[in-house]
Amino acid sequence: MLASLGLITILLLLFLVITKKASPVIALTLVPIVTGIAAGKMMELPGMIGEGLQAIAPTGVMFVFAILFFGILLDAGTFRPIIDKLLKIAGNDPVKISLATAVLAMMIHLDGSGAVTFLVVIPAMVPIYDQLGMQRITLACIVALAAGTMNILPWGGPTIRAATALNIPVTELFNPILIPFLAGLVTVLVIAFFLGKKEKKRIVPFEGKAVVIKGAITDDLARPKLFWVNIFLILAAISMIILAWAPPYVVFMVVFALALLINYPKVEEQKMRIDAHAKEAMLMASILFAAGCFTGILKGSGMMEAMAGNVQSFLPEQLGRQLPILTGILSMPASLLFDPDSFYFGILPLLASTAEHFNVSAIEVGQAAIMGQMTTGFPISPLTGSTFLLVGLAGVDLGDHQLKTIPLAFLVTLVILTVSVLMGIITV
């Protein structure tokens, strides 16, 4: 009975979220409560929910302050000098322009927001691509690959969701795949290089005056004199997280407070900057805490264990032992079928529990999942609004964008997965 109720819980969640019959917050909260009552666990539900919320709290706090931190730095124009310098170096060479596009997208996506990345990078680069006669579909493809790969970062939505679903520290999930992740970024740069070479062959370089780049940062918010201070804060935060000197939520709380105080010392300015980024931060935080309710009930009631046991009974052992690598291979294409909430909170826990029944690490399954599912796959998925923002700003057709980008995004995922296998992070 528990296995059946668990399956009903997951399927109902997938149905409500994918068909948009209910918001993820409502579905993640109410669906498991209803099935938990049906399982006869009504009196135990508050305790299960409490345990789930306690487990998710550090991740939720980290995400909120990470969004606020990078939002403040974007407001302060921290990346503007880097953008201007890269474009000056690139000049009128399509190859250098392509590489600069990838680097810019990677830098801007440090805040983990696809919408922000597309809003900053695409409008900045479109005039240059048009002047040189470069195809906008190439611009959309490069930005998508760069932003998608960067989405694997510890404060990226998919990684946070995976850590939440598996109830593990986000650094435990990300740190082992740091080198494969870097290999993925290098792959994106290599792809950008060859796409630039192709563009160079089909156009005659335009020799004209420099394009005036327009960004989203207004002069009254920019803090150019604090550039190196802000860069130091970024490097310090990333270093402390990767080296595990302090929990990520502590790191981002501290660097956010410092960034806000240093860049906007007036209380009124601080309130305005927080208000500007609070909507996005709180929306994701609410989903994460609702996910704590969902996973708390599924695990506490025994539904997850029962489902995994049933799957083990008919799944061949050899196939079960390969769940991590199978998850990695299918992760990017899965972005076309599942939105991040339904996959990471509905599918991943079942895959992880099943893997453990075959003595395979659940963490490996989670690591394999974030190599493609709504990371490299998010900028091509019709299930995310960011994809439509990307193609809309670039002025390209969604089908053309998918046709060009999907094979390359899949290639990036396979490179990350292959490096992980060679390093022994993903076992085969």
C-alpha positions as CSV (number, residue, x, y, z in Angstrom):
1,M,0.0,0.0,0.0
2,L,2.8,2.4,0.9
3,A,4.5,1.9,-2.5
4,S,1.2,2.5,-4.3
5,L,0.5,5.7,-2.3
6,G,4.1,6.9,-3.0
7,L,3.7,6.3,-6.7
8,I,0.3,8.2,-6.6
9,T,2.0,11.0,-4.8
10,I,4.8,11.4,-7.4
11,L,2.5,11.0,-10.4
12,L,0.0,13.5,-9.0
13,L,2.9,15.9,-8.4
14,L,4.1,15.5,-12.0
15,F,0.6,16.0,-13.4
16,L,-0.2,19.1,-11.4
17,V,3.2,20.8,-12.0
18,I,3.7,19.8,-15.7
19,T,0.1,20.7,-16.7
20,K,0.2,23.8,-14.5
21,K,-2.9,22.8,-12.7
22,A,-1.3,24.0,-9.5
23,S,1.8,25.9,-8.5
24,P,4.8,23.9,-7.3
25,V,4.5,25.3,-3.8
26,I,0.9,24.1,-3.5
27,A,1.5,20.7,-5.1
28,L,4.6,20.0,-3.0
29,T,2.8,20.9,0.2
30,L,-0.7,19.5,-0.2
31,V,-0.2,16.4,-2.3
32,P,2.0,14.5,0.2
33,I,-0.2,15.6,3.1
34,V,-3.3,14.1,1.5
35,T,-1.5,10.8,0.7
36,G,0.1,10.8,4.1
37,I,-3.3,11.0,5.7
38,A,-4.4,8.2,3.4
39,A,-1.5,6.1,4.6
40,G,-2.7,6.5,8.2
41,K,0.1,8.8,9.2
42,M,-2.0,11.8,10.1
43,M,-0.7,12.2,13.7
44,E,2.9,11.8,12.5
45,L,2.7,14.4,9.7
46,P,3.8,17.4,11.7
47,G,6.9,15.7,12.8
48,M,7.8,14.5,9.3
49,I,7.2,18.0,7.9
50,G,9.3,19.5,10.7
51,E,12.2,17.1,9.9
52,G,12.0,17.9,6.2
53,L,12.0,21.6,6.9
54,Q,15.0,21.4,9.2
55,A,16.9,19.4,6.5
56,I,16.2,22.0,3.8
57,A,16.7,25.2,5.9
58,P,20.5,25.6,5.2
59,T,20.0,25.2,1.5
60,G,17.0,27.6,1.4
61,V,19.0,30.2,3.3
62,M,22.0,29.8,1.0
63,F,19.9,30.3,-2.1
64,V,18.2,33.5,-0.8
65,F,21.4,35.2,0.1
66,A,23.3,34.0,-3.0
67,I,20.6,35.6,-5.2
68,L,20.7,38.8,-3.2
69,F,24.5,38.9,-3.3
70,F,25.0,38.5,-7.0
71,G,22.0,40.8,-7.6
72,I,23.7,43.6,-5.7
73,L,26.9,43.1,-7.6
74,L,25.0,43.3,-10.9
75,D,23.3,46.5,-9.7
76,A,26.7,47.9,-8.9
77,G,27.9,47.3,-12.4
78,T,30.7,44.9,-11.3
79,F,30.7,43.0,-14.6
80,R,30.5,46.1,-16.8
81,P,34.3,46.8,-17.0
82,I,34.9,43.1,-17.8
83,I,32.3,43.2,-20.5
84,D,33.8,46.3,-22.1
85,K,37.3,45.0,-21.9
86,L,36.4,41.6,-23.5
87,L,34.6,43.3,-26.3
88,K,37.5,45.6,-26.9
89,I,39.9,42.7,-27.1
90,A,37.5,40.8,-29.4
91,G,37.3,43.6,-31.9
92,N,35.8,42.6,-35.2
93,D,37.0,39.0,-35.2
94,P,34.0,36.6,-35.2
95,V,36.0,33.9,-33.4
96,K,37.0,36.3,-30.6
97,I,33.4,37.6,-30.5
98,S,32.1,34.1,-30.0
99,L,34.6,33.3,-27.2
100,A,33.8,36.7,-25.6
101,T,30.1,35.8,-25.7
102,A,30.6,32.5,-23.9
103,V,32.8,34.2,-21.2
104,L,30.3,37.0,-20.6
105,A,27.4,34.5,-20.3
106,M,29.5,32.5,-17.8
107,M,30.3,35.5,-15.7
108,I,26.8,37.0,-15.7
109,H,25.3,33.6,-14.8
110,L,27.2,33.5,-11.5
111,D,23.9,34.7,-10.0
112,G,22.2,31.5,-11.2
113,S,19.4,33.3,-13.0
114,G,18.9,32.5,-16.7
115,A,16.6,35.5,-17.2
116,V,19.2,37.9,-15.9
117,T,21.9,36.3,-18.0
118,F,19.8,36.6,-21.2
119,L,18.7,40.2,-20.4
120,V,22.3,41.4,-19.9
121,V,24.2,39.4,-22.5
122,I,21.8,39.2,-25.5
123,P,21.0,42.9,-25.9
124,A,24.7,43.7,-25.4
125,M,25.9,41.3,-28.1
126,V,23.1,41.6,-30.8
127,P,24.3,44.9,-32.3
128,I,27.8,43.4,-32.7
129,Y,26.6,40.2,-34.3
130,D,24.4,42.2,-36.6
131,Q,27.2,44.6,-37.6
132,L,29.6,41.7,-38.4
133,G,26.9,39.8,-40.2
134,M,27.1,36.9,-37.7
135,Q,24.0,34.8,-37.2
136,R,21.9,35.5,-34.2
137,I,21.2,31.7,-33.8
138,T,24.9,31.4,-33.1
139,L,24.6,34.0,-30.4
140,A,21.6,32.2,-28.8
141,C,23.4,28.8,-29.0
142,I,26.6,30.0,-27.3
143,V,24.8,31.9,-24.5
144,A,22.5,28.9,-23.9
145,L,25.5,26.5,-23.6
146,A,27.4,28.8,-21.3
147,A,24.5,29.6,-19.0
148,G,23.3,26.0,-19.0
149,T,26.7,24.6,-17.9
150,M,27.1,27.4,-15.3
151,N,23.7,26.3,-13.8
152,I,25.6,23.3,-12.2
153,L,27.1,25.7,-9.7
154,P,26.2,25.0,-6.0
155,W,23.8,27.8,-5.9
156,G,22.2,26.9,-9.2
157,G,18.5,25.9,-9.1
158,P,19.0,22.2,-10.2
159,T,21.9,21.6,-7.8
160,I,20.1,23.0,-4.9
161,R,17.0,21.0,-5.7
162,A,19.1,17.8,-6.0
163,A,20.8,18.4,-2.7
164,T,17.4,19.1,-1.1
165,A,15.8,16.0,-2.5
166,L,18.7,13.8,-1.4
167,N,19.0,15.6,2.0
168,I,22.7,16.2,1.7
169,P,24.9,19.4,1.8
170,V,25.1,21.0,-1.6
171,T,28.9,21.1,-1.4
172,E,29.0,17.3,-1.0
173,L,27.1,17.1,-4.3
174,F,29.1,19.6,-6.2
175,N,32.7,19.6,-5.0
176,P,33.6,16.1,-6.3
177,I,32.5,17.1,-9.8
178,L,34.3,20.4,-9.9
179,I,36.9,19.2,-12.4
180,P,34.3,17.6,-14.7
181,F,32.3,20.9,-14.4
182,L,35.4,22.9,-15.5
183,A,35.8,20.4,-18.4
184,G,32.3,21.3,-19.4
185,L,33.1,25.0,-19.4
186,V,36.2,24.3,-21.5
187,T,34.0,22.3,-23.9
188,V,31.7,25.3,-24.2
189,L,34.6,27.5,-25.1
190,V,35.9,25.0,-27.7
191,I,32.4,24.9,-29.2
192,A,32.2,28.7,-29.3
193,F,35.6,28.7,-31.0
194,F,34.5,26.4,-33.8
195,L,31.1,28.2,-34.2
196,G,33.1,31.5,-34.5
197,K,35.3,29.8,-37.2
198,K,32.2,28.8,-39.1
199,E,30.9,32.3,-38.9
200,K,34.2,33.8,-40.0
201,K,34.1,31.6,-43.2
202,R,30.7,32.8,-44.2
203,I,31.1,36.6,-43.7
204,V,33.5,39.3,-44.5
205,P,34.7,41.0,-41.2
206,F,33.1,44.4,-40.9
207,E,35.5,47.2,-40.2
208,G,33.6,50.0,-38.6
209,K,33.3,52.1,-35.5
210,A,32.9,50.3,-32.1
211,V,29.4,49.5,-31.0
212,V,28.0,51.3,-28.0
213,I,27.0,48.7,-25.6
214,K,23.9,49.3,-23.6
215,G,23.4,47.5,-20.4
216,A,20.7,47.1,-17.7
217,I,22.8,49.0,-15.1
218,T,21.8,52.6,-14.5
219,D,24.5,55.2,-13.6
220,D,23.0,56.0,-10.2
221,L,23.4,52.4,-9.1
222,A,26.9,51.8,-10.6
223,R,29.8,51.7,-8.3
224,P,32.9,51.6,-10.6
225,K,35.3,52.6,-7.9
226,L,34.4,49.5,-5.9
227,F,35.1,47.1,-8.8
228,W,38.1,45.3,-7.2
229,V,36.4,45.2,-3.8
230,N,33.4,43.4,-5.4
231,I,35.6,41.1,-7.4
232,F,37.4,40.2,-4.2
233,L,34.1,39.4,-2.5
234,I,33.1,37.0,-5.4
235,L,36.5,35.2,-5.4
236,A,36.5,34.9,-1.6
237,A,32.9,33.5,-1.5
238,I,33.6,30.9,-4.2
239,S,36.9,29.9,-2.7
240,M,35.5,29.4,0.8
241,I,32.6,27.3,-0.5
242,I,34.8,25.1,-2.7
243,L,37.4,24.7,0.0
244,A,34.6,24.1,2.6
245,W,36.0,26.6,5.0
246,A,32.5,27.5,6.0
247,P,28.9,26.4,5.2
248,P,27.7,28.0,2.0
249,Y,24.7,29.7,3.7
250,V,27.1,31.3,6.2
251,V,29.4,32.5,3.4
252,F,26.6,34.1,1.4
253,M,25.0,35.7,4.4
254,V,28.3,37.4,5.2
255,V,29.4,38.4,1.7
256,F,25.9,39.7,0.9
257,A,25.9,41.9,4.0
258,L,29.3,43.2,3.2
259,A,28.4,43.8,-0.5
260,L,25.3,45.7,0.4
261,L,27.0,47.8,3.1
262,I,30.0,48.7,1.0
263,N,28.1,49.5,-2.3
264,Y,25.0,51.0,-0.8
265,P,25.7,52.4,2.7
266,K,22.4,54.3,3.0
267,V,19.6,52.4,4.7
268,E,17.1,53.6,2.1
269,E,19.3,52.4,-0.8
270,Q,19.7,49.0,1.0
271,K,15.9,48.6,1.2
272,M,15.5,49.3,-2.5
273,R,18.2,46.9,-3.6
274,I,16.7,44.1,-1.4
275,D,13.2,44.8,-2.7
276,A,14.5,44.7,-6.3
277,H,15.7,41.1,-5.9
278,A,13.4,39.8,-3.1
279,K,10.7,38.4,-5.4
280,E,13.0,36.0,-7.2
281,A,14.7,34.9,-4.0
282,M,11.6,34.3,-2.0
283,L,9.8,32.5,-4.9
284,M,12.5,29.9,-5.1
285,A,12.9,29.7,-1.3
286,S,9.2,29.0,-0.9
287,I,9.5,26.1,-3.4
288,L,12.5,24.7,-1.5
289,F,10.7,24.7,1.8
290,A,7.6,23.2,0.3
291,A,10.0,20.5,-1.1
292,G,11.1,19.9,2.5
293,C,7.5,19.1,3.3
294,F,7.2,16.7,0.3
295,T,10.4,14.8,0.9
296,G,9.9,14.7,4.7
297,I,6.6,13.0,4.3
298,L,7.7,10.6,1.6
299,K,10.7,9.4,3.5
300,G,9.1,9.6,7.0
301,S,6.1,7.6,6.0
302,G,8.1,4.8,4.4
303,M,6.6,5.5,0.9
304,M,10.0,6.1,-0.7
305,E,11.6,3.0,0.8
306,A,8.6,0.9,-0.3
307,M,8.7,2.2,-3.9
308,A,12.5,1.6,-4.1
309,G,12.0,-2.0,-2.9
310,N,9.3,-2.7,-5.5
311,V,11.5,-1.3,-8.3
312,Q,14.4,-3.4,-7.2
313,S,12.3,-6.6,-7.4
314,F,11.8,-6.3,-11.2
315,L,14.9,-4.2,-12.3
316,P,17.8,-6.4,-13.4
317,E,20.7,-6.1,-11.1
318,Q,23.2,-5.2,-13.8
319,L,20.9,-2.4,-15.0
320,G,20.3,-1.2,-11.4
321,R,24.1,-0.9,-10.8
322,Q,24.3,1.4,-13.8
323,L,21.6,3.9,-12.7
324,P,24.1,6.8,-12.2
325,I,25.5,6.6,-15.7
326,L,22.1,6.0,-17.2
327,T,20.8,9.0,-15.3
328,G,23.7,11.1,-16.7
329,I,23.0,10.1,-20.3
330,L,19.3,10.8,-20.0
331,S,19.6,13.9,-17.9
332,M,19.8,16.5,-20.7
333,P,17.0,15.0,-22.8
334,A,14.9,14.8,-19.6
335,S,14.8,18.6,-19.6
336,L,12.4,18.4,-22.5
337,L,10.0,16.3,-20.5
338,F,10.3,17.4,-16.9
339,D,10.5,20.8,-15.3
340,P,13.1,21.0,-12.5
341,D,10.6,20.7,-9.6
342,S,8.9,17.6,-10.9
343,F,12.1,15.9,-11.8
344,Y,14.2,16.6,-8.7
345,F,11.5,16.3,-6.2
346,G,9.5,13.6,-7.9
347,I,11.8,11.4,-10.0
348,L,15.3,11.8,-8.4
349,P,14.4,10.6,-4.9
350,L,13.0,7.4,-6.4
351,L,16.1,6.9,-8.6
352,A,18.4,7.5,-5.6
353,S,16.5,5.1,-3.3
354,T,16.5,2.4,-6.0
355,A,20.2,2.9,-6.6
356,E,20.9,2.4,-2.8
357,H,19.1,-1.0,-3.0
358,F,21.7,-2.0,-5.5
359,N,24.5,-0.7,-3.2
360,V,25.0,2.2,-5.5
361,S,25.6,5.7,-4.1
362,A,22.6,8.0,-4.2
363,I,24.9,10.9,-4.4
364,E,26.3,9.6,-7.7
365,V,22.7,9.6,-9.1
366,G,22.3,13.2,-8.0
367,Q,25.6,14.2,-9.5
368,A,24.7,12.5,-12.8
369,A,21.3,14.3,-12.8
370,I,22.7,17.8,-12.5
371,M,25.0,17.2,-15.5
372,G,22.1,17.8,-17.8
373,Q,18.6,18.0,-16.3
374,M,17.8,21.7,-16.4
375,T,21.5,22.6,-16.4
376,T,22.8,22.2,-20.0
377,G,19.1,21.4,-20.8
378,F,17.3,24.4,-19.4
379,P,17.9,27.0,-22.2
380,I,16.4,24.7,-24.8
381,S,13.5,23.3,-22.7
382,P,10.0,24.6,-23.6
383,L,9.1,24.1,-19.9
384,T,11.1,27.1,-18.8
385,G,10.2,30.7,-19.5
386,S,13.9,31.6,-19.8
387,T,14.1,29.7,-23.0
388,F,11.4,31.9,-24.6
389,L,13.1,35.0,-23.2
390,L,16.4,33.9,-24.9
391,V,14.9,33.2,-28.3
392,G,12.8,36.4,-28.1
393,L,15.7,38.7,-27.2
394,A,17.8,37.1,-29.9
395,G,15.0,37.1,-32.4
396,V,15.3,33.5,-33.5
397,D,12.9,30.7,-33.9
398,L,12.6,28.2,-31.0
399,G,12.7,25.2,-33.3
400,D,15.9,26.5,-35.0
401,H,17.4,27.2,-31.7
402,Q,16.7,23.7,-30.4
403,L,17.9,22.0,-33.6
404,K,21.2,23.8,-33.3
405,T,21.7,23.7,-29.6
406,I,20.4,20.4,-28.4
407,P,23.2,18.2,-29.9
408,L,25.8,20.5,-28.6
409,A,24.2,20.7,-25.1
410,F,24.1,16.9,-25.1
411,L,27.8,16.8,-26.1
412,V,28.7,19.1,-23.1
413,T,26.8,16.8,-20.8
414,L,28.6,13.7,-22.2
415,V,31.9,15.3,-21.7
416,I,31.2,16.1,-18.1
417,L,29.9,12.6,-17.5
418,T,32.9,11.0,-19.3
419,V,35.4,13.0,-17.2
420,S,33.4,12.0,-14.0
421,V,33.6,8.3,-15.0
422,L,37.3,8.5,-15.8
423,M,37.9,10.1,-12.4
424,G,35.9,7.4,-10.7
425,I,33.3,9.9,-9.4
426,I,30.6,8.0,-11.3
427,T,31.1,4.3,-11.1
428,V,30.4,1.9,-13.9
